[in-house]
Structure formats: structure tokens, C-alpha cells
Amino acid sequence: MASTSARRGRRAGSGAARSGSVLVLHGPNLNLLGSAGSSVLGTETLAELDARLIGEAARRGVRLSAFQSNHEGALVDRVHAARDEGIGFVIVNPGSLAPCSLALGDALAATAIPFIEVALGNRRSHDCAATRRRLSEHALGIIEGLGSRGYDFALAFALARLQA
């Protein structure tokens, strides 16, 4: 694990990842997965999704932790803690914070932890604000419209990057 001073100043897209660990952040209302909007979000619960991701990461020798909050400040605090923990990669689904989250976007940029943004639905098909999102400006990539499978693709990318 790199020292805190060595981590500072790194840009999100530069250099090798720092640690063999991944943090998955879930934003507002994602705690309702599997119980609401099943035609778009599917029937898989957040607990099932997290267990699947944790299992896949463990099979590859990588620690994965997940965190969900309906409050942007709690998500920002978790990103700050991730930097101090030496987390090497973040997968974030900001939920309804996606179009306008300055604080979460700034936190991810300031910590310089590489991340991918995931959206379960295809926001661009019905949300004109989705064409410019604060988080997207700093993300290595965006995966949207693939339901919970988007997390799988993001995790595969993160694992490849961490193990390169």
C-alpha cells in the first residue's frame, strides 16, 4: 500500500492502481433494487448483487467492499475513507445523483482513485441532462443500460487493471 503522500497528486486515469481492493458505491434508492421498477432494474436485490460481486472479486484474489447511502454526504465521506484505506478502484452507481452531483464528483476527482460509473438504465434515452454529468467528467468510463450486468463489466475492467 502506498503512503498517503505518494497517493496525493495522482490523476484518476494515470499510473497503476494502488491496491488490490475495489469499492462499490451505490447511491440513492439503490437499496430498493429487486423491489421497485423490476422492468428496468430487474429482480436482483442489492444484497444479491453485492454478494455476487464480492464472490467474483474473491475468486480473483481481490477484496471488494460495497456501500450504499441515500445521502450524498455519506457517499463523499466513504470516498475520502477509501483514499485513506488505499482502495485501488471504485465502481460507482450514483443513482439519482448522476446529473448534478458536484460533491461526489469532486470527492472522486480529489482522491484520484480510478473509477467507472455504472447506471442500470439507459439515461440518455429519456434524460437530456444525462448528456453532461459531473461524475462522468472524471470517470475512466461509463457503463449504462445493461442492468446489474453493467457492474459485472465494470468489475472485470477493475480486476484487469488491478492485476496488470
Secondary structure as UniProt FT lines:
FT   HELIX           4..7
FT   TURN            8..9
FT   TURN            12..13
FT   STRAND          21..26
FT   TURN            28..29
FT   HELIX           30..32
FT   TURN            33..35
FT   HELIX           38..41
FT   HELIX           46..59
FT   TURN            60..61
FT   STRAND          63..68
FT   HELIX           72..85
FT   STRAND          89..93
FT   HELIX           95..97
FT   TURN            98..100
FT   HELIX           102..111
FT   STRAND          115..119
FT   HELIX           123..125
FT   HELIX           128..131
FT   HELIX           135..137
FT   STRAND          141..144
FT   TURN            147..148
FT   HELIX           149..162
//
